[in-house]
Amino acid sequence: MEITAIETKTFEQMQKRFADFFHSIKDLCGNDRDRETWLTNTDICALLKISKRTLQSYRDVGILPFSQIGHKCYYKTSDIEQFINQHIKEKSNEK
């Protein structure tokens, strides 16, 4: 094991830079309250009580916005809420 000695002033500068970097990253990521929750295909199918094929159709037609990472699809909760509200309005207009 090697020990490296540095001046106190240099160490304090390094600490300040790490702290600044940490705060910059925290600002970029936002607060936990500002973060959007993402749901998976399984979550959406259970929530909307639809099949995976119906969900695929919604994606294909563009009814339901999604993001894809690799082979997995993710949905913002705000988009799902908007979809549900729109669907409720359409149903009430039909009656």
Secondary structure by P-SEA (a helix, b strand, c coil): cbbbbbcaaaaaaaaaaaaaaaaaaaaaacccccbbbbbcaaaaaaaacccaaaaaaaaaaccccccccccbbbbbaaaaaaaaaaaaaaaaaac
